[in-house]
């Protein structure tokens, strides 16, 4: 995540975080089981705005193969 942030010049504008054990993903009920495709349990695609530790906007894809609802361009249009 650190390298991805550096490449995309997020600096102090975006906090880049990972969730390798799906703790956060499970807490927001965003896990999907892709074991049938050999991928195991993973996070669904979503975009989220958090203000003062409160979720103010959450957009989740219906399928992990899609990146329409959660794309930065589409998400920014909605907020």
C-alpha positions as CSV (number, residue, x, y, z in Angstrom):
1,X,0.0,0.0,0.0
2,X,2.9,2.4,0.8
3,X,4.4,1.8,-2.7
4,X,1.0,2.3,-4.4
5,X,0.5,5.5,-2.5
6,X,3.9,6.8,-3.5
7,X,3.4,6.0,-7.1
8,X,0.1,7.8,-7.1
9,X,1.3,10.8,-5.1
10,X,-1.3,10.4,-2.3
11,X,1.2,11.9,0.2
12,X,-0.9,13.1,3.2
13,X,-4.2,13.4,1.2
14,X,-5.2,9.7,1.4
15,X,-4.3,7.2,4.1
16,X,-3.5,3.9,2.3
17,X,-4.5,0.9,4.4
18,X,-4.6,-2.9,3.8
19,X,-6.7,-5.5,5.5
20,X,-4.8,-8.8,5.1
21,X,-6.8,-10.7,7.7
22,X,-10.2,-9.2,6.5
23,X,-10.9,-7.8,10.0
24,X,-12.3,-4.5,8.7
25,X,-13.9,-6.2,5.7
26,X,-15.8,-8.6,8.0
27,X,-16.8,-5.8,10.3
28,X,-18.6,-4.0,7.5
29,X,-20.0,-7.3,6.0
30,X,-18.1,-6.8,2.7
31,X,-16.5,-10.3,2.4
32,X,-17.3,-12.5,-0.5
33,X,-16.3,-16.2,-0.9
34,X,-14.6,-16.8,-4.2
35,X,-13.2,-20.2,-3.1
36,X,-15.0,-21.8,-6.1
37,X,-12.7,-19.8,-8.4
38,X,-9.6,-20.6,-6.3
39,X,-9.4,-17.1,-4.7
40,X,-10.7,-17.8,-1.2
41,X,-12.6,-15.3,0.9
42,X,-11.8,-11.7,0.0
43,X,-13.1,-8.2,0.2
44,X,-15.8,-7.0,-2.2
45,X,-15.0,-3.8,-4.2
46,X,-16.3,-0.7,-2.6
47,X,-15.6,3.0,-2.1
48,X,-16.1,4.7,1.2
49,X,-15.9,8.2,2.7
50,X,-15.1,8.3,6.4
51,X,-15.4,11.6,8.3
52,X,-14.4,11.7,12.0
53,X,-14.5,7.9,12.2
54,X,-18.0,7.8,10.8
55,X,-18.9,6.3,7.4
56,X,-20.7,9.1,5.5
57,X,-20.9,7.3,2.2
58,X,-20.4,3.7,1.1
59,X,-20.9,2.3,-2.4
60,X,-20.4,-1.4,-2.9
61,X,-20.2,-3.4,-6.2
62,X,-22.6,-6.2,-6.7
63,X,-19.8,-8.4,-8.1
64,X,-16.0,-8.2,-7.5
65,X,-15.4,-8.4,-11.2
66,X,-17.1,-5.0,-11.6
67,X,-15.6,-1.6,-10.9
68,X,-18.4,0.7,-12.0
69,X,-20.0,1.8,-8.8
70,X,-16.7,2.0,-6.8
71,X,-14.6,3.7,-9.5
72,X,-13.2,7.0,-8.4
73,X,-14.9,8.9,-11.2
74,X,-18.3,7.5,-10.5
75,X,-17.9,7.7,-6.7
76,X,-16.9,11.4,-6.9
77,X,-19.9,12.2,-8.9
78,X,-22.2,10.9,-6.2
79,X,-20.6,12.6,-3.3
